[in-house]
Amino acid sequence: MRESTSHIIHLDLLKENLSKIQNKVDKSILFMVKANAYGHGLLDIVKFSHSECEIENFGLATIGEYLKLKENGLLSPTFYIFSELNLSQYKSEYNSKVIPVISNVDDLEIFVSSKEFEDVPLCLKVNTGMNRLGFEESELKNVIRLIKDNNRLEIFHLMSHFSCSSLSIEKDQRSKLQKEKFENIIEFFKSEGFKILNRSMANSGAIEQGFATEYEFVRPGIMVYGPSSLIERDKKCSWWDGKLISSLQCEVLSSKILKRGEPIGYGAHILGKDSAVVILSIGYGDGIRTDYQNTELVLNGVSGQILGRVNMDMLYFVTSTENIDKFRKGNVVKIWEDSISQNFENIIKNSGSIPYEVLCQLSVRLPKRYEIKSSAGG
């Protein structure tokens, strides 16, 4: 663990973002909290979202993520397990509030033939073009036979997933084609006598563009944590103005004036001009990758760049010499926060990364601090 570096999660902004989505779509939210709540801390995010934001449904990647929540007494929400189900090993863990998202015939056969799953809602995922997980159209007759042979005619939740909702849906036709395919699959199940209670397809990008939000559920992920999921050129298609819910801060370890031509760090990066070189207490061991080098940042109101190779525990922030007094040893600097979210955007652009990756790669050694302002919105 680190003492001088921390990841601060502003729970009041989380609540504000969830409220914006609820007010816009007026549908049930299945909040995606896989991958340690996109790097924000699974336990605390679920606990707060359930108790203070009235979120009843959460999406996890693995049964192991659920077991962590169970160990900490979080049993009242409903959890959907999306990919690593381990149905044979964990039959006793699934119930009316721990729902496996069935996406292949092997798991379906276990599900419909085992008494342990008799009271577990049937949730199916179909492939409409993502070509990741989900039943193919060619498998649906066999799927229907398996389900009917085991006296089930009710699908609790039918879902699919968009592959290109980060692009303008008006300009790129793939999302529309996927939705048409999903509608055809819905009608096919209905024609076979099935009752479908819930449907969902809209992830963050679709929600931002008001697409496929007419179904009973929407499944927001990255947008709840603040960033848009749309690529830069298509962000104008989004109504989303969410706030980045976290701040990443560290301290100044040292600062010095170095002359033009002097080297800094591993690989001896040569300075192109006289500069103030600020050593900050954060590095790739904390999730600040080496390809963040050359990113322009504004720290403590001062413009500069990450120069030289990012170290495991430190990085070099290089700025003009007249700024040296603003970076004394022990001074706190914020790599990003809502009020300087441009730093976050610059990191993404410079590294060719995506918000999901930047947040998920924050190291577990970074202490997390959860804060709620007294003026938190509803």
N, C-alpha and C positions, 0 to 999 in steps of 0.2 A: 504494500500500500504506500501511497505517497502522502506527504504532509502538505506540500506547497501547491499541489495541483488538484483540481477537483472538477467534477461534472455536476453542475447545479441544475436541477429539474424544477421548473416553476409550475406547480400543480394548478395554480389559478389560470394559467394560460392553456393548460390541457383542458380544463373545464370549459374555458371560453371557446376553444376550437371544436370540442364535441357539441357544444350548444349551437354553434353556427351550422354544423352539419345537420343536427336534428331539426332546426328551424327551416332549413332549406329543403330537405327531402321528405320530412315527416314520415319516415319509415323506420322499422326496427333496425338497429345498428348491430352488426356483428363486427366488433372491434378487433382488428388483427394485432396480436401482442406477441407473436412468435419472435424468435431470436432475441430473447431477453427484452421484449417490448422495444424492438428496433434500437437496442443499446441503452434504453432508459431505465431498466430495472423492472423485471417482470412482476415481482411480488408487490412492490409499492404502486406501480401503475394500475394493476388490476384492482388492488384494494381500494384505491382512491376513486377510480372510474366507477366501480360498483357502488360504493357507499355514498359518494358525493355527487356523482353524475348520473346515477340510475341506469347504468349500462348493465344489461342482464346477460349478454351473449359475447363470448370472446373466442377468437380463433388462435389456435396453437399449431405448431408444426408437428410436435411429437408427444407421445404419451408421457415421456420423461418430464416435459415441461409441466404437464398437469400434476404429476406426482410431487414436484417441487411445491406447487401451490397447495396441494392436499396436505403435505407435511406441515405447512404453516396455517392450516385451518381454514383455507379459502374453499368452501364447499357449496356456497349458496348460488353463485352464478352458473350459467350453462356454458360448457366448454366444448368446442368443436375441435377434433384432432384431424389435421388435414393430410399428413403424409406418412409419418412413421407410426403406424397403428399398433403393430405387434399384437394382433387380436388373440392369437393362440396363447401367448404368454400372459396377457393381462386381461383375460375375460372378466374377471371379478371387478375390474376397475370401471368398466363401462356400465352406464345406467341411463336414466332419463335425462340426466344433466351432464353426462360425459359422452359425447356423441362422435362415433367414428365417421369420417367422410369416406364412404366406400367408393373406390375408383377403379377396381380391377376384379376380375372374376374369382380369383383365388380368395380374396378377402370376403367377397360376397358369399361364396360357398360356406366359409366358416361362419359367417354372420347368420345366415338363414337356417343353418342346420344345427346350431348350438342352442340349447335351452337357456344358457346364460344371457343370450341376447334377445330373448322373447319380449322383454319390456323396454328394450333400447330403441329409440326412434330410428327409422331407416332414412339415412341421408345418402344420396347418390350424387356423384360428380360425373358429368359427361364432357367429352372432348369435342369442342366445336371449332378448333383451329389452333389452339395453343400447342398441341402435340406434346404435352408433358404428362400429366396425370388425367385420367378420365376415361370412361367407357367410350369406345368407338361406336358409331352408328351401326356398323356391321355386327356388333355384339349385342345389340339391344334385344333382339328376339330371344337370345339365350338368357339374358338378364331377366327378362319378363318371365320366362319359363321357370327359372330358379326361384323367383320371388313367389309366383303363383303356386308352385308345387309345395311351398311352405306356408300357404294360407295367409299371405299378406297382400293387401290391395291398397295400402296407403303408403305414400311416400311423404315423410315428414318434411323433407327439404331436398329440393333438386337444384343443383348449381352447376355453373360452368365458369370459365375464367377468360378474360380478354387478353390477347397477346399484344395489342398495339394501341391501348387506350392512352398511352403517353404521347400519342400523335393526335393531330386534329382529326376528329372523327368525321367532320364534314369533308375533309380533303382526302383522307385515307379510308377506303371503303371496307377494310378488313373487319373492323369492329361491327359494322352494319351486317356484313355477311355472317359473322359469328352469331349475332343476335337472331337473325332469321333462322339459322340452323337450330338454335336453342328453342325457338318458338315451335319449330317443326317437331322437335323431340318431345316437347311438352304435349303437343297435340297427339303424338303417337302413343304416349303413355295413357293419356285420357281415353283414346280410342280403344285401348286394351282394358278399360274398366278401372284404371287407377285414379285414386283421389290424391291430388298434390296439395299439401297444406301450405308450403312455403317455397319460394323460388328466390334465387339471387344470382347476380352476374356482375354487378357494378363494383369494381374496385375503385381506388382513389381517382385514377384518370377519368374513368367514366362518370363518377360522381361530380367531379369538377366541371364536366361538360354537360351535365344534366342528361346523361344517356343511360338507358336501362335502369332507371331509378323507380320505375313504376311497380317493380316486384315487391314482395313483402319485406325483403331484407336488402340492405346495402352493406358492403364489406370494406370500410375505409381502413387504410393502413398508414402509409407515410404522411398523408395530409393531416392526420390527427396530431402528429408531432410537429407540424408546422409547414414543412416544405411542400411545394407543388410537385406532382409526379410527372408533369408534362415537360417535354424537352423545351429548351429555351425559345426556339422560334415559334412554338405553338402555345406558349403560356397566355397569350392574349385570348385564347379560346376558353379560358378558365374563369369562373366566378370567384375562385378561392382566394381569400386574403388572410389565411391563417397565420398565426405567429409562431415562430420558432420557440419551442417550450423549454429549451435548455441553454445554459451558458457553459462555456468551457474556459476555465481560468487557470492561470499559473503565476509564478513569481519570477522576478528578475534575479538571476544568480550573480551576474556581474555585467558590467558595461565598460567599454573602452573606446578610445579614438584610435583608429588605424589609418595608415597612409595608403594612398593609391599604390597598387602593386604589391601590397602585403597579402599573405595567404590567410585563409581561415579554414579550420576543420579538416576532416579526412578528405584526401584528394587535393588539398591545398588550393581551394577556390581563390582566385586572385581578384582583389577588389579593383574596380575600375576607377574609383575616385576616393578621396578622403571620406571616411564614413564613421558614424557611431555604430559599433557592433554590440548588440544586446544579446546576452545568453539567457534563454528562457528555460524554465524547468519543465519541459515537456518534449517528448520525442516519439520515435516509432514504437517504443515499448508501451506507450500510452494510446497508440492508434494514429499518430500523426505520421503518415507514411513518407518515405523518401521522395516520392513523386509529387509531394506538395512543395518541393523546392521551386523557387522563383515566384511563388504566389504573392501577390500584393495584398497587404493587410493594413488596416488602420488600427493602431493600438494606442490607447490613452490619447486619442485625438491626433496621433502622428502617423503619417503615411510612410510605409517602408516595404521591404520584401523579406521573405524567407530566402536566405542565400547560403551557399555552402551545403554540404550534405547533412540532412537531418540525422542526428545521433539517436541512440537508444533512449537516452534520458534528457536530451537537450536539443535545442535548435538555435540558429543564429538569425536574429531579426536585425536587418541592416537598414539604417536610416541616415538622414543628414546629420552632420556633426553638431549643428546648433541644438539638436534635440536630446543631447546626452543627459542633461539634468532631469529630464522627465522619466528616466529609467535608472533609478538608484536601486541598489541591492535591497531586496525585500518588497519592492513595489509590486502590486498585483496588476496583471494585465488580463484582459478577456479576449481570447482568440475569436470567440463569437458569442453573441447573445442577440435577442430580438432587436434591440436598438442598433446593432451593428451587424445585421444579418448579411450585409454585403460581403463580409469576410467569409462567411459560410459559402455563399454563391461563388466567390472567387476561388476558393479551394476546389470546388466541384469543377469549375471551368478549366482551371489550370492543370488539374490532374487528369482530366478526361473521365472523371468518376461520376457517380450518381449519389443523391442524398442518402439512399438506403445504405450504401456501402460505407460512406463517411461515418454515419452514426453507428452502424452495427459493428464497425471495427474498433470502436473505442474500447480500450483494454479494461479488464476486470480489476486491474490494480488501481484504476482511477477511483478515488472515493466519490460516492454519489451523495448529494445533499438535496433534500426535498424541501421546498419552500412554498408557502402560501401567503400571498399578500392579503391584508385585511380587507382590501377593496375588491376582492375577486368577483368577477362577473358570474351571472347565473346561467 
